Amino acid sequence: MADLTIRNLDDDVYERLKARAKLNERSLEGEVRAILRGVVRPDRAEFIKWLEEFRGKQKPLRAGTTTRWIREDRDR
C-alpha cells in the first residue's frame, strides 16, 4: 500500500476531520481513507467488472421465492 503526506493543511480542515472521525468512531487516518474511497470511485468498466463478479457469486433465486417473501412480510 502507498503512503500519502499532506502538507500545509489548514488547521480548521484538520479539526473538522478530527471531529468527523470521532463522530464516525474512526481514527483520523481511517476517516481520511474512507473519504478518499468515496470520492475516488472506480470507473464504469471497473464497476461493471466488479458487478459481474458479484453476480456470479450469488445463488440464483428459485421460481416463487420472491412471492413467498412478500407474503411472509405481509403476514407480519
Secondary structure, 3 states (H helix, E strand, C coil): CCCCCCCCCCHHHHHHHHHHHHHCCCCHHHHHHHHHHHHCCCCHHHHHHHHHHHHHHCCCCCCCHHHHHHHHHHHC
